[in-house]
Amino acid sequence: MPTCHRKRVVLTEPSEALHKALKSNPDKDVFFLNQTGEIFDTYEQYAARMSFYRQKQFQCEVTGKSGLDYFQAVESEQQEARVLHHRFPQPLKAAVLKSVQYQVVGRLDHLVEAVYERFKDRYFKDERILVDLGGVKYGARVEKVFTPKYNEDTAARDNYKPAMPGGKSVEFPDGEDAPHPISGDLKEPAKDANARDDPNLYFYWVHIIEFDRNKGESSKAAKDVENGKMIDSIREVQCDMMSRDRLSFSKSILRRFIRDCVDRDAAVSSPWVVKAAIAKHHGIYIEPPETMKKAASAKKQSEPDKRKKVWEEKELPPTKRQKKMMEAQEEKERQATEKAERAEKQRQLKEEASQASPEKKKKKPVRYPTEDLDVQLTEKDKKAGMKLKRPVPSRMALPFNGPGGGFESFLMTWNFLVVYGTPLHLSTITLDEFEHAIQHSLQSVPCTLLAEVHTALIHVLRLVPFVRHNAVLSLIHPDYDGPDLVYGVSVDELTGAITEHGMNWERGLLKHQDGREGWEDALFGCLKDHATVQNFPTLRDVLTKLLFAPDPHVDPVASTSNSPEPSPLPPADLTIRSNPTERYYALPAADRIAILSFMTNLAITSKTVHAHIEKCEEDLTALRKEKIEVNRIRKQYAEDMNALKVEMKGEESVTNGADSEAAAGESELSDVEGVESGSKKKGRTSNGSGNGKQREAARAKQASIKQATAEYRRLDEEVNKLERRLEGIEREFRKLLSTVRVKPLGKDRFFNRIWWFDGMGAGTLVGSGGVVQYQAARLFVQGPSDIDQELLDERTDEDIEGRRKEEEGIEGMLGAADWAVYSDVEELDEFLAWLNPKGQRELALKSALTKWWPHMINGMRRRATDLTTTARIPEARRSTRTKTAAGYDISREPYMTWTNRKATTSAAA
């Protein structure tokens, strides 16, 4: 079994849900990993397991090769096992495995040593061996094994006439004793076992087959006539003349064979057990005998006492041991007496102290970080500036955060479109743009964003299997128990109208250059073939609103309005036949979000998205390797820079000393020239030459320092480049990781989940030229999950509810389905100051926030600037071509100016 980080890889068992589905729903679709036989419920589990197996972190347990993926390690082990089992003597396998079955030996090395000593001089029938006859080794096969009872009976051995090649074989006598009867009892020392069953008393009839090809003298021996006659003859030999080929039997080969065939539990005194399939093949008993069970149980019970005794009596002679025990007994009695006296004194002191003042209990020191709910703010923390109350996040600032809870579906749908923008061929959409596009209701002014988003999902869902007229079949199914009329339209009227629209939607052309004309009808066809009342609960309402319109004479209020937002309440009755192209813009925002949420849930199962996920996993692996390499180079550069820094510092001091000496020499030289006579001119010349050498050495040192400084600056620049690359790798890693799984930044002390969605998938944090980019530019807070809420409820010894009211505020307490948001930098600063790094969850959350802090605040500031600019547009820009009742040109809104730069020019994209 391959190992990962020195631990064996355990295969994943099918879940309980799959076991139940085997009985209730045997046709359930599952994901099967053919190489390992594992079965998974979802593709995410399958992909995660496959990604784990593809990592180069596994090791072949047989050869020790590392840096392999799981399948390479399995192949390596299987190949080595085939070679090993082919080389190992076949007649010896059963005897060796019987000897190790249920043996209680601590280490594998000790077990191999015992087996090797027991079998190195014992041979079995049909085993291929080497025989030394007259100094020449021959290859031979054992034909007959004579036990020690034939040792003195030469005539009995001679009566056995083994068959020559091509002759008639001779059967063994009935009831003959099996050879090496005590070979399987490894508990007995090899010396005692050999004394009772001496291998030197065995005789063997061997059939000489060939010369030993491993010896250089075999060619010389082959020329010898006498030696040549030995081939194909029968000889009687003993173990001192016999040996095995080292390629088939040695301690290393034996170790590999045993390790491949046996296993053992991790518990103390667990026996070595032959694997069930191998034991059955060789006829080895599987259930241990009762005597062996009792012995193993007794050994387990005596093991702790034995270890304690060895520890206490380690390497002590008998006399000293007895003396030690007596001294220990006396010391024990003395300590018991002193302990009783101390206890009595302490009792008296406690009584006296309790009368004077209550005893103060000492608190155990707390090691941080610890469980967040165990952290209490002290006065010292409050004086240091720790916030007692968390800033209240806004719920009103969230779009579609009404009683219906549409915000979560809206947010998840937008995140899907951004994360998988590359396979969908969609440019990045900000959350503000998507919000306003959902609210757009002017049919006369088409919204490009809505057209591109729906078209992208329609193109993906063309590749997802569907059932023609699936919606109609679910509406007319006998089990459907919906109301008779919905907005005044019966099921029969609705199904009749459904069949008239959305035909051949999967083959229709939605061209980018034509503004995706006809996407509304294709959307209807997609819903008609993919949706049912089971997977889309509001399907009947949505289809009715797309196919029927109110009577303008009866309900003039329901006629087309110039308002950019759809009416939140549909009319009471829809009696006029219409079509999806006209009626889509009258849909409420909740229905539009429901449609997009349904389509994205289907799109996640498509091959397009799955292929993108697998590619991102490969890119993640490449990024991890690149990060390791960049860190290695940066570390090497840092070491080189430290060495240059030491060299520069040392050379500067040496150079300064040389310059001072040279200056002093010049001063002395000038004094001498002014005083001394011409007779000392030679001495002055000599001093001048020495000073010249010092100046030359100083200049060389200065040049060396200059060169070292230049190299230091170059390396510093390289380190800066590597650090910028590491920052880029972190951003790319965040983008790719979000395609596999979107995870929150962390949780606070009350298990509220903190989300930041910028820089995921196709989104980016830094544009060309270092321009700040954003997608949501907000920090979202989601209430604790049901599991986390149970953990909070379990702390019955504390008033968690009261603490939440104090630290979160009543308006800031969130349930499992509740969301809130921080939109300002000031709120984010206060939230960061509120987090307490003494708690485990908040320490991790604060670290994550600090890591991405510059991008968060830059995105928030950029969004605030954009919102301010947008708010001034209606006042500053007027248009006489397209005016609404509000008096401004809606086509200039940011969501209306959005363009899909990733759209392909082909008709199918």
N, C-alpha and C positions, 0 to 999 in steps of 0.2 A: 504494500500500500504506500503510495507516495506521501511524503511528509512536507509540511509547510511550517516554517519556523520551528522545526524539531518536533512537531506534533503531527500525528497521523490525520489524514483528511477523512472525515466521516461523511458518508453520503447522506443526502437529505431524504428523510422518510416522507411518504405522502401524508398530507394533512388529514385531520379528522373529517373535514368537509368532503374530501375526495372519497374517504372510506364510506361515508354515508351516501354520497352520490352514486357509488358503485351499486348500491341496492335500489335506491329510489330513481336514479336517472343514469342508467348505464351508457346512454348515448351522449353524455356530456362531453364537450370539447375540452381537451387538456393540452398542455405543452409537454412533449416528451423529449428528454435528452438522450439520444440514442447511444452515445458513447458510455454513459454510466447507468442508464436505465432509470434515471430519476424522473418523477412526474410532478408538474407544477400546476397550480390553479390559474395563474395569470402570466402574461408575457413578461411583466416586470420582474417577477421572481425568476423566470427562465433566463432572461437577459442578464440579470445580476449574477446568477450562478455561472453562466457561460463566461461572463467578463472575469469572474474570479478564477475560473479554470485557465483562461488565456494569459494570465499574468505570469511573467517569468520569475516565479518565486518558489517553485517546487523543487524537491530533491528526490532523486532515485534512491530508495531505501537499500537497494542491493549494492549498487556501485558507488554510491555517495556523490554522484554527479549533481551539481546544483545549477541554478539559472535556467531551469526548464519550465515549460508550462505543464499543466496536469497531464495532458494526453501524451506529451513526450516522455514524461516520467513513467507513466504506465507502460508505454511501449518499451522503454529501456528496461524496466523490471521484467516484463514478459520475455524479452529477448534473452536477458541474462538467466532467467529461470529455465528457458528451454535449453540453453547451453549447459547449465549446471546439471539439470536432471538427465541430460544425455551423457554427460561425462561421469557422473557419480555411479559407482557400481550398483547395478540393479539388485543383485542378491543381498547386498548389504543394507538396502533402504529399510526393509521391514524390520530387521534386527535393531538398527539404530533407533528407529522411531518407537519401537516397543520399549526400548531401554529408557527413552526420555519421557514417555507418557506418564503424566502425573508425578514427575519428580519435582521436589521442592528444593530448588537451588537458587540462591540469591541472584547471581549474575550469569549471563549467557556465556561469558568466557570460562567460568568455572565448570559449567555444564559441558562445554565443548572439550575442555581438558580431560574431564572424567571419561567421556565417551571415547576420545582418542586413545587414552591409555588402555581402555578395556578392549578396543577392537583392532589395535595396530598389529597384533600378532595372531589374530583369529580370522580364519578364512572360511568361505562358504561355497557350496556346490554351485557350479556354472559361473563362478567369478573369474574374470580375466586378471591375470597376475603376471609378475616377472619372476623367473627362476634363475638362480645363479648355479650353473653346473660347470665346474672346472674353470672358474674365472670368466666364463662367457655367459651373458644374460640372454635368456630366451623368453619370448612371449608364450604364455600357456593359459589353459583353462582348467579349473578344478573339476575333476570328474567324480571324485569320491572323497568323503571326509571320514576318517577312522578316529573314533573317540578314544580316550585314554585306556579303556578296557582292552583295546587291541594292542596296547603298547608292547607287551611281552609275547603276544601270540602272533608270531610271524606267519604261521601256516594259515591262520584265519584271514589274515590280510591277503595272502597269496591266493586264497580260494576265490576272492573277488576279482573277476577278469573283466575289466571295463571294455566296452566295445570299441573297436577301431573305427575310423571313419568309413562309413558304408556298411559296417557290420551290424549285428543285432545287439541292442542295448540290454543291459542286465538290470533287473529290478532290485531295489533295496530289500533286505530281509524284513519280514513283518515284525512289528514291535521293537524295532531298533531304536535306541535312545537318540534323541535329537542332539546335534553337536552344540557345544557352548551353552549348556543349560542355564548357567547363572550370569550370562552376559547382560541380561536386562536389569539386574539388580545393582543400580549404581550407588545405593546407600552403603554397600559394603566396600571398604577400601580395596583398591586394585591389588595390593599386596596379599590381602587375605583371600580375595577371589581367585587369584592365580595359584595360591597354595591349595585351594580346594579343587580347582579345575585348571590344572597347569596347561597353558597353550603349547609348551614345549613337548608334551607327551602325545600331541596329536600327530597323526600321519595323514598325508594327502596323496592320492593318485592324481597326477596332473597330465594333461595332454599337451605336448609341446607343439606349438603352432608355427612360430616363426622366430627369427632373430629379433633382438631388441633394436628397433630402428633408431632409438634415441642415443645409441652408443656409437662412437667413432670406430671401435674395433670390430663392429659387426660385419663389415665388408671383408676384413681379414679373416674372421672366423668362418665366413661363408665359403672361403676357398679351401678350408680344411675339410678333408674328406670325412674324418670322424665326426667333426661338428655338423657337417651336412647331413649325416645319417641320423642325427638327433631329431630333426624335424619330423613331425607326424608320429612320434613315439610316445609311449606312456612311461612315466617315471614316478617313483615314490620319493617324496621329499617331506621335510619338516619346516616349521615356520622360520627357522634361522636361515634357510635358503630362499625364502620367498619374500616378496615385497610388492607394493602397489605403485602404479605410476603416480607421480606427484600431481599431475594434472587432473587425476580422478579422485585422489584421496590425500588430503593434508588438513592441517588444522584450519587454514583459511577456507578451503573448500567445504569442510565439515561445518564450519560456522555458518557459511552462507546457506548450506542445505538445511540446517536445523532452523535458522531464522526464517526461511521461506516456508517451512512446514509446520511450525509450532507457534503458539501464542500464549500470552499470560495476562491475567488481570493485574491491575495496579495495586491491589490490596496486599498487606503484609502476609508473607508465607503462602502466597498463591502458587499453585503448581504450574508447571509447563504442560500445555495440553496440545496434542496434535490436532490440526484442523479437521473438522468432521469429514469432509469429502476425501481427504488424503487417508484418514484412519479407516474409512470404509473400504477404500481401494486396496489397502494393504492388509485388511483383516485384523485391525488392531481394536481392542476393546475400547468402547467409548465411555461407558459408565465406570467410574472408579470402584474398586472393591471396597467392601465395608471396612476392612482393616485399614486400608489406605485413607478412607474418610476419617476414621477415628484418630489415626496418627496425625493427619493434617490439622484436625481440630485441636488436638492436644498441643501440637507445636505452636499454633496460633496463640493459645492461652498462655503457654510457657514462654513465649518470645519476649514479652515485656519484662517478666521477672528475670529471665536470663540476661537481658541487656543491663538491667539494673544491677544484678549481681556482678557481672563482668566489670561494670563501671566502678562499683564499690571496691572490688577485690582485684583490681587490675595489677598484674605483675607483683603480687605480694607472696612471699613464701609462706608455707602453712603456719609456722610458729608466729611470725609477725601478723598473719591474718587473725589468728586467735587473739593475740594481744590487742590488735586493733579493734576487734569486736567488743572485747571487755572494756577497753577505754571508751568506745563509743557508747556502750550501755551506761557506764558511769556518768559520762558527759550528758547523756540524755536525761538521766534522773536528776542531775544537778540543775540542768536548764529547766526542767519541769517545776522543781521547787522554787527557783528564782522567778519563774513566770507566774506561779501562784501568788508569791509575795508581792510582785509588781501589780498584779491584778487587784489584790486587796487594797494596796495603797492608792491606786487609781480610783477605785470605788469610793474610798473615803474622801479623796480630793474632789471628786465629782459631787458628792453629797454636800460638801462644804461650799463648793462653787455655786451649786444650784440655789443654795440659801442666800448667797450674796448677790449674784447676778446671773441671768440666763446665759447659757453657753452659746457661743457663736460657732456656727457650722462653717467649715472651710469648703469653699467651692473648688471643684476640679478645674484646672485651667483648660480653656477651650482652644483647640488647634484650628486655625483658619487656613483655607476656606472650609466652611461646614454647611450643613443644611440651612437654607436661607431663612426658613421660618424660625430657626433657633437663634438667629442673630437679633439682638435687641439694641436699639440706639442708646448709648450712654450720654451723660451730660458732656463728656469730653468730645464725643462725636458731634453733638449739636453745636458746641462752641467752635468746632473746626469747620463748620459750614455745611454739615450733612443735612439734607432736606428731610423733614419728617413726612410731608405729604407730597404725593406724586402729582405733577400737573395733570389736570383733567383733560383727556383727549376729547376731541369734538366728534359727536355723532351726526350733528346737523350738516357738517361739511362733506359727508359722504353722499354721493349720488345714489338715488333709488334705494335709500336705506329706510324704507317705510315699513309698515307692519308685515307686508308680504315677504320681507327678507330678500329682496331682489339684488341687493348690493353684492353679496358673495358670488352669485352666479355671474353677475356683470363683471366682477373683478377677475374671476377665474377664466372667463371667456376672453377678456382682453389679454390676460397673461399668456394664454395659449397662442393667440394670434401673434404676440410679440416673440415668444420663445421659439416658435416654429415658423417664423417669418421666412426663413431661407427655403425650406421645402415647399412652403405655400406661395412663394414668389410675392411676398408682401413687404413693403417698406415699413419701417418702424412707425408705430402709431402711439401718440401720447395718450394718457388716460383722459385728459381733458378733451382731446379731439374725439376720442371714441364716445365719451359721454354725450357731447353735443350732436354727434352723428346719430346716435340712438334716438335722440329727441327730435331730429329733423323730420318735418311732415309736409314740406312744400313739394308737391308733385311737379309743379311748373319749373322748379329749380333743382335738377337732379343732384344728388350727393354722390360724388365719385367714391368717397370712402366706403359708403354702404355697398355700392356696386362691386368694388374690388374685393371687399371682405367676403361677401356672399359668394361671389364667383370663385374665389380661391377655395372655399370649402366645398362648393359644388364639384369642382374639378377633382378634388381628392376623393369625395364620396362616390364618384363614378366608378372607382376601382374597388369599392367595398361591396361585397355581395348583398343583394336585396331581393325582395319578393315583389313582383309586379302587382300593383293595386293593394299593397299591404294594408294601407289605412282603411280602404273600403272593406276588406275582409275582416278586419278587427271590429268595425262598426256594425257589420251585419251578423257577427258571430252570435250564436244563441246565448253565450255567457255574458254578453254585454248588457248591462242593466242601466244604461244612461237614461236621462229624462226624455220624454216624448218630444218636447220642443226645446230648442236652444235659440234664443233671440227670435222666436217665431218660426224657426226652420226645423222640419222633421228630419229624421235620419234618411228617409227615402229621398226627400228633396236634395239633401246634402250629397248623398252618394251619386245621385243622378248628375249633379253639377260637377262633381269631382272628375268624372270620366271625360269631361270636355276640355280639361286643361292639363298642362304639364306633360303632354305626350312626347316621347322620345327626348326627354330632357338630357339623358346621358350622352346623346349624340349631337345635340345642338351646338352651334358655334356662337360663343360669346367673345367677340373680338374686342381687344383693348382699344384699337383705334376707333371703334364705333361706340365707345362708352359703355361696353358690356350690355348692349341693348338686348332686352328679353330676359334679363337675369331674374326678374320677379317670377315669370312663368316657370323658368327652370328650377327656381327655389321651391315652387309649389309641387312640381313633379318629383323633386327629391324627397319632400315630406310625404308625398302620396305613396312612394315606394319603400321608404325606409321606416316611417313612423307608424306606431300603433298606439292604441289607447293605453297599453301597458307600459311602454317605454317613454311615452309622451302623454302625461295625464291630461293636459289641456288641449289635446289635439283637436277635438271636435269644436271647441270654442274658436281656435285659431283658424281652422279651415272655413268655418262659417263666416268669420269676419273677412277672409280673403275672397270669398265667392259671392257674398251678398252685401248689398248696400241699403241704407234706409231710404224710405220714400221722402224725397225733398218736399213734397206738398204736405205730408203729414208732420214731418219733424224737420222744419227748416234749419233748426240749430245744428243738426247733424250734418249739414252740407259742408262742402269743402271750405276750410277756413284758411286765411292767410297767416295764421299764427305759425311760428317755426316749431312749436311743440304740439304733439298729438293730444287729443282730448283724453284724459285719464279714464273717463267713463264711457263705454259704448252705448249706443241707443238701445231702447227697449226692444224694438223689432227691426229685423233686417229682411225686407220683403222683395227687393229688386235684385235680379240677377246682375252680377258684375264680373270682374276678372281680377287676378292678383296684381296685375300691373297698376291698376287704378286704386286698389284697396290697400296695398301694403303700407302706404304712407298714412293711412288712417288707423293703423294698428297702435295700441298703447305701447309704451316702452316696455312694460312687463312681458308682453307677448313677444316682442322683438328679442328681448334677452333670453326668453325661454327657447325660441327657435335657434338662436346662435349657440346657446348652451347645449342643446340636443345635438346639433351638427358637430360641435367640437368634441363631444363625448364619443361620437361615431368616428370622427377623423383620427382620434388617438389610436384606433385599432387598425388603421390603414397601413399598407405596405410602404407607402411614401414616408410616413412618420417613423415607422419602425426602422427603415433603412437609414434615415437621418440620425436616429438615436444610436444605432450601431456605429455609424461613422464618427459621431461625437465621442463615443467610448474609446475608439481607436485614437482619436486626436487627444483625448485626456491622457491616455497612456504615453503618447509621444511628448506631451507637455511635462508630465512627471519626470520623464527621463531627461528632458532638456533642463528642467529646474535643478535636478541633481548635478548635471554637468556644469551649469552656470555657477552654482554654489561652490563647486569644487575649484573652478578657475578663480573665482573671487577670493576664496580662501588662500589659494596659492599666491595671487597678487598681493594680498594683505601681508603674507609672510615675507615676500620679496620687499615690500615697502618698509616693513619693520627693520629688515636687514640694512636697507639703504639709509634709513633714518639713523641707525647706530653708526654706520660707516661715515655719514656726513657729520655727525656730531663729534666723533673721534678725530676725524681729519681736520675739522675746523680748529680744535684745540691744539693739535700738533702744528698746524700751519701758523697759528697765532704765535706759538712759542718760537718757531723758526724765524718769523719776521722780526720779533723782538731781539733775538740773538743777532740777526744780521744788522739791525739798526745799532745795537750796542757795539758791534765790531767796527762799523763805519765811524762811530764817534771816537773810539779809541784810536783808530787809524789816523784820523785827522789830528788828534793831539800829538801823536808820535811824530807825525810829519812836521809839526810846528816846533818841536823841541829837539828831536834827535838829529844827528849829523848824517852825512852821506854814507858813513861806514855802515849804518844800519838799514840801508835801502833794500838790501836783499831780504831782511826780515819783514819789512813792510810789504814787499811784493808777495811774500808767502802768505801773510795775513789777508791781503786783498784777494788772493786766489781762493782761500778758504771761504771768505764771505761770498764770493761769486758762486761757489758750489751750493752754499746755503740758500742764496736767492733762487738758484735754478731749481733746487728741491722744493722751495716754497711755491714757485710757479707751477711745478708739476702737481703738487698737492692741490693747489687752487683749481687747476684744470680737472683733476679727478673729482673734486667737490662739485664743480660745475656740471660735469658729466653725470654724476650721481643725482644731482638736483633735477636735471632734465629727465633722467630716467624715472625719478620719483613722480614728477609731474605727469609723465606719460602714463605710468601705472595708475595714478590717481584718476586720470581721465577715463582709463579703461574700466576701473572699478565703478565710476559713475555711470558708464554705459551699461555695465552689467546690472547695476541696481535698477536702472530704468527698464532694462529688459525683464527683470524679476517682477517689477510692478506691472508690466504688460502681460507677463505670464499669469499673474494673479487675476487680472481682469479677464483674460481669455479663459482661464480655468472656471471663473464664475459663470461666464456665458455658456460654456459647454456643459458644466455640471447641472445647470438648470434644465437642460433638455432631458436629462435622465430623471431628475427628481427636484422639485422646487421645495426648499426647506426654509423655515424661518431662521432669522438671525439668532434667536435664542428665546429664553423665557425669563420673566422676572420672578420675584419671590412668591407671588401668588399664582404662578403658572400661566400668566397671560402670555400669549405668543406674539412676538414682535416680528413684523414682516417688512422687508424693503425689496422692491421689485425692479429697481433700476439696474441696468447693465446685465440683463439676462438674455440668453438666446441671441436673437438678431439685434437686440438693443446694444448700445454702447455708451460708455461714460465719458469718453474723450473722442472728439471728432478730429477731422483733419486740421492740422495746425494747432492742436491742443485746445480746441474750442470745447467748452462744457456742453455736454448733451444730457438729456434726462428723458425719462418715460413717464414716471408717476411723480417723482420728486416729493414724496411724502413717506412718513413712517406710520405704518398701520399697526393697530393693536387689536388682537383677537382674544376673546375670553378663553379661559381654560377648557380643555377637552373634558369629555365625560370621565375618562380615567384619572386625569389630574384632579378633577373635582372630587372624586372619591378619595384621593389622597388627602385633600384638604378636609374632607368630612371625617376622616379617621382620627384627626387630631382633636379628640373630644376633650382632652385635658386643658385645652387652651380656647380662648374666645377668639377664634379666627375671624368670625363674622364681625365682631367688634373691632378687631385690629384692621380689617379691610376698610371698614367705614372711616376709621381714623386716618389711615395712610393713603387710601385711594379716594375717599369721599363717596357718598351714596350715589352721586351722579357718575362717578368714575368706575363703579363696579360693573363688570361685564360678565354675561353668561356665555355658554358654549357657542351660541350662534350669533353673538353680538360682536360688532366691529366698531372701532373708533379710529381717529387719525390725528397725527401731529403734522401741521402744515407749515409752521413757522420755525425759523432757526432758534428764536428765543425759547419756544416750547421745548425744542430738542435739547438745548443747553440745560434747561431745568430738569428734564427727564434724565439726562446723563448724570447730573449732580445728585439725583435721588437714588440712583443705583448704588448698592452697597457691595463693594468688592470682597467683603468678608463672607458672602454667600456664594456657594458653588455656581448656581445658575446665573446670578447677576454678575459674577466675575467673568464668566464666559461671554455673557451678553455684552458687557462693557468692553471687553477686548475686541469683539466683532464690530461694535459701533466705532471704536477708536480706529480700527483698521480702515474702515471705509468712510470715516468722518469727513475728510476733505471733499469727497465726491458727493456726499449727502448734502452738506451745506451749500456747496456750489450749485447743485441742481435746484435746491429750494430757492436760492436767490435768483437764478436764471428764470425759474417759473414765475416768481413774483414779478420780475421785470416784464415778462411776456404778458402776464395778466393785466398789468397796468397799461401796457401799450394797447392791448386789445380793447380795454375799457374806453380808451379815448377815440377808437376808430369811428364809432357811430357819430360822434360830434364833429370830427375833423373831415370825414369823407362822406360826401353825399353823392348819390347817383340818380339820374333821371331815367335810367334804362330799366332797372329792376328795383323797385321800391316795395317795401312791405308796409303794413299798417303802422309799424313802429317808426317808419321814416328813415330807415338806413338800408344799405345794400348788404344783404345777407351773404352774397357770393364772396364778399371779402373777409368773411369770418375765417379764422385759422383752420377749422375743420373742413371748410369748403375749398380752401386752397391746397389741401393735402394732395399730393400726387404719388402714384405708385411707381417708383423708379426701378423696381425689380420686376415689373411686369414684362413678360416676353412678347415679342411681336407676333408669335404664332397664334392661330385661332384657338388652339386647344389650351392655351395658358392664360 
